[in-house]
């Protein structure tokens, strides 16, 4: 089971969640649960998140779990970046952003996302 990790880049620390290629609700929940515990234990507007969803499978159950996760994290996240959004995922991603009230920036690569997050004050 994957666990969230911290990435340091250009003097900033990001909370990295790798959902890439996850296919089941159990896998997704296994990463959501420890991630939510950490993020929601931090000060408001203090966490920089980096999330990889490349190849992640979305169905209604996973979409709803992800929406709830993002909604609950909103007060604690200063800025967030997402990578790996492909064709049909873009439609789901846009829906999740609307449902969660979040505005996470999407990027093509991890490097691009880290470059942007490193500029957030």
C-alpha positions as CSV (number, residue, x, y, z in Angstrom):
1,X,0.0,0.0,0.0
2,X,1.3,3.4,-1.0
3,X,1.8,6.1,1.6
4,X,2.0,9.9,1.2
5,X,5.5,11.3,1.4
6,X,7.3,14.7,1.6
7,X,9.2,16.1,-1.3
8,X,11.7,19.0,-0.9
9,X,12.3,21.1,-3.9
10,X,13.9,24.6,-4.2
11,X,13.5,25.2,-0.5
12,X,9.9,24.2,-0.2
13,X,8.3,21.0,1.1
14,X,5.4,19.4,-0.7
15,X,3.0,16.8,0.6
16,X,3.0,14.2,-2.3
17,X,0.2,11.7,-2.9
18,X,0.7,9.2,-5.7
19,X,-2.6,7.8,-6.9
20,X,-1.2,6.8,-10.3
21,X,-2.6,3.7,-11.8
22,X,-4.8,3.0,-8.8
23,X,-7.8,0.9,-9.9
24,X,-9.9,0.2,-6.8
25,X,-11.7,2.2,-4.1
26,X,-9.7,0.2,-1.5
27,X,-6.4,1.4,-3.0
28,X,-7.6,5.0,-3.2
29,X,-9.0,4.9,0.4
30,X,-5.6,3.5,1.6
31,X,-3.9,6.7,0.5
32,X,-6.7,9.1,1.2
33,X,-7.0,8.1,4.9
34,X,-3.4,8.8,6.0
35,X,-3.2,11.9,3.7
36,X,-6.4,13.4,5.2
37,X,-5.1,12.7,8.8
38,X,-1.9,14.6,8.1
39,X,-3.4,17.5,6.1
40,X,-6.2,18.1,8.5
41,X,-3.8,18.2,11.5
42,X,-1.9,21.2,10.0
43,X,-2.5,24.9,10.4
44,X,-5.0,26.5,8.0
45,X,-3.6,27.4,4.6
46,X,-0.2,25.9,5.3
47,X,0.1,22.7,3.2
48,X,1.4,22.6,-0.4
49,X,0.1,19.4,-2.0
50,X,1.3,17.6,-5.1
51,X,-0.9,14.8,-6.5
52,X,-0.2,12.3,-9.3
53,X,-3.4,10.8,-10.8
54,X,-1.8,9.5,-14.0
55,X,-3.7,6.3,-15.1
56,X,-6.0,6.4,-12.0
57,X,-9.4,4.8,-12.6
58,X,-12.4,6.9,-11.7
59,X,-15.9,5.6,-11.1
60,X,-18.7,7.3,-9.2
61,X,-17.6,5.8,-5.9
62,X,-14.0,6.9,-6.3
63,X,-15.1,10.3,-7.6
64,X,-17.3,10.9,-4.5
65,X,-14.5,9.7,-2.2
66,X,-12.1,12.1,-3.9
67,X,-14.5,15.0,-3.8
68,X,-15.1,14.5,0.0
69,X,-11.3,14.3,0.5
70,X,-10.7,17.5,-1.3
71,X,-13.6,19.4,0.4
72,X,-12.3,18.4,3.8
73,X,-8.7,19.5,3.0
74,X,-9.7,22.9,1.6
75,X,-9.1,24.9,4.8
76,X,-5.6,23.5,5.3
77,X,-4.2,23.6,1.8
78,X,-2.4,26.8,0.7
79,X,-1.9,25.6,-2.9
80,X,-2.2,22.3,-4.7
81,X,-1.0,20.9,-8.0
82,X,-2.1,17.8,-9.9
83,X,-0.3,15.9,-12.6
84,X,-1.3,13.1,-15.0
85,X,-4.8,14.2,-16.1
86,X,-5.6,12.5,-19.4
87,X,-8.6,12.7,-21.8
88,X,-11.6,11.4,-19.9
89,X,-10.0,12.1,-16.6
90,X,-10.2,15.8,-17.5
91,X,-14.0,15.6,-17.4
92,X,-14.1,13.9,-14.1
93,X,-11.4,16.3,-12.7
94,X,-13.5,19.3,-13.7
95,X,-16.5,17.8,-12.0
96,X,-14.6,17.0,-8.8
97,X,-13.2,20.6,-8.7
98,X,-16.8,22.0,-8.9
99,X,-18.1,19.5,-6.3
100,X,-15.3,20.2,-3.9
101,X,-15.1,23.9,-4.4
102,X,-11.3,23.6,-5.0
103,X,-9.1,25.2,-7.6
104,X,-6.1,22.9,-8.0
105,X,-3.7,23.7,-10.8
106,X,-3.0,20.9,-13.3
107,X,0.3,20.3,-15.0
108,X,1.7,17.9,-17.6
109,X,4.7,16.8,-15.6
110,X,5.9,16.6,-12.0
111,X,8.7,19.0,-12.7
112,X,6.3,21.7,-14.0
113,X,4.1,21.2,-10.9
114,X,7.0,21.4,-8.6
115,X,8.3,24.5,-10.3
116,X,5.0,26.3,-9.9
117,X,4.5,25.1,-6.2
118,X,8.0,26.4,-5.4
119,X,6.8,29.9,-6.4
120,X,3.8,30.0,-4.0
121,X,4.2,32.3,-1.1
